[in-house]
């Protein structure tokens, strides 16, 4: 299990400073606040209980099984967590009625239930989903709008000094700053969000993404006000339906679905390893100098600097590499939990175990999200100037993603040939005249990655 001491410094700074700002705001509003530092939550509660023996503890539903169990054992009473729009009981009733847990089915129910982007009984524009319109690569000769910077105040500086780190100016730590970030996204990025939401670019770490997930996850923003702001902008005629629908789906669809699945699938779900992936976490995940791949060097460098990259690098680079190299799912999960500013157990467990590395055998997703260098080349500009060629699968300059994609399919062909969505890919192995050479090259690549030399 990940401990706080191992977390990315920017993540620790954001969470601690946000909490202290919130405490200060409550005091200014006239509340009495006791802010304690303790080894863990239970230790802090025990300190309070020692002082006030007859106290009753009340808390919102926790975001992990571990904290829920720990606080329950301590006698804490829970109220429904309002950080989400779908109560856990409502999600369970939906999941219990499904033969398979398709997010799209859940999302459409959400649109109707919450009356978001609806026109009578149907979706505005006549379509529920505009995914096919939102898959453009990064445009050439394009200037991405700048992002807000958040200046550091006295509380921020005290927290940074305690953590012995220098925070960036990327993340707000106050409600006011989070609202400013929301408004800036709506005004400067929302219009172009949809078309480029799946793109990856060397010249922009965030493209047109909202960068709001940390604030929604820690309570500085509520998902309902984010949706309200997005819909208000759309109804003013400023935003194309492709961008509005794509953004709404992330908030009321994917975010709610992932939280619901975390609690529905149970505590043991995180231990899944259906593909028997047991490789140790590769050095490049913790040190971007341990690879010559432009894409991975850039993405891991971004994480080191900002504790964040958007969902496509997480899925199609980081998780994809962990998947096709056979990296142990729990080691990769723990790394993701440590590094990302918006990480929480409910977010990372289903996203990694179910979607990212297909460790659950298809319980959540009907196919693994494995891809070769061709996808990365099409959706990014990382391959430009890289020493590896995404079109090649064998040879010293073959892209490791391309080599390992085919090797992954070969290693698991007996499993995936039974999957109706994977049959075409697996049958593609029969057309490879150089399969033996590819398998040999794959072993070289895997050895090189383990040594930090690829």
C-alpha positions, 0 to 999 in steps of 0.5 A: 500500500502506498504511504504518504511519505512516498507521494509526489511532492507536488501532490503532497503540497497540493493536498496539505495546503488545500486543507490548511486553506480550508481550515483558515476559511472556516475560521474566518467564517466563524467556525472553531477548527482544530487542525492536527498533525498526526501519523495517520487519520486514526492516530489523529482521532485517538488524540482527539478522543483522549481529550474528549472521551465522549465525543462522536465522530462523523465523516463523509463516506471515505474514498477507499476501502482501507480508510473506511475499514480503519475509521469504522473500527474506530467507531466513526459514523458516515454520511453519504459522500456528496463529492459525486452525483451518483449514490453508491446504492443507485450505482449498484442497482444499475450494475446489478441489472447489467450483463456487462458494465458498459460505461456508455450505457451508464452514461446515457442513463446519467444524461437522462437522470440528471437532464444534461444536454437533453432535448425532450427524451433524446440528446441534443444534436441527436447523438449521445456520443461524438467520440469519432469527431474528437480524435484529431492529432495535434495541429501543426503551427498551432499556438496553445493558449497559456494556462493560469498561474497561481501565486503562492501565499503565506500558507503555501510557503509554510507548507512548502518549507515543511515539505522542503520543496519548491511548488510550481505555480500550476495548482491552486490551493484555494476555492477561489483559485479553483473557480478561476481555473474553471472559468479560464477553461470555459473561456479559453479552452472549452471550445477546442477541448473536444477535437484534440482531447485524444491528442498528445503534443511535445509543445503543450503539457495540457493542450485544451484539457480543463486540468480540473480533476484535482479540484473536483476530487478534493472538494474545491469544486463540485461536479454539479457546478462544473457541469452547470458552467459547461452547459451554460457556455454551450447554451450561449452558443459558444461551444460546439456540441462535440466539445460540450458532450465530450467534456460532460461525458468525462464528468457525469459519465466516466468519473461517476462510473469509475467511482461506482465500479470501485465500490461495486467490484469489491476490495479484492479487485485490486489484486487481480492479475489475470494475465500473470504479469510479473515484471518489476516496475521499469526504471523509466517510470521513476527516472525519465533518463532511463529511456531513449523513447521520446514519448516516455521521456517526455511524459515521465518528465512531465509527471516529475515536474507537475504530477499530472498528464492527461488521460491519453498518455496515462492510458496509451503510453504509461499503461500501454507500456506496462501492459505489453511489457507484462509489468506487475499490475500492483506495482504499476498501480502503486506507482500511479497512486504515488505520482498523480496529483488527482490520484485516489484509490477509487480513481486508480484501482479501476482505471489501472486494473480494469482499463489500463493493464486489463488485469481483471480478464475483461470484467470492466473492459471487453478488450485490452488497450494495447497499441503499437507505435503507429497509434502514438505516431498518429496521435502525437508528435513524439515520434519526430526526431526519436531514434526509434521508428514506429513503422518498424517492428524488428531491428535496432531502430524499431519502435519498442511499442511496435515490437512489444505490441506484436509480442504481447499478442503472440504471448497471449494469443490463446486468451485473446483469440476467444475475444470477439473484439481481438480476433482480427488483431490476433489473426494478424500474427499469421501475416508476420513473416518475421515473427521469430525475429520479432520475438527475439527482438522483443526479448532484447527490448525487454532486457534493455528496458529493465536495464534502462537502456532502451 
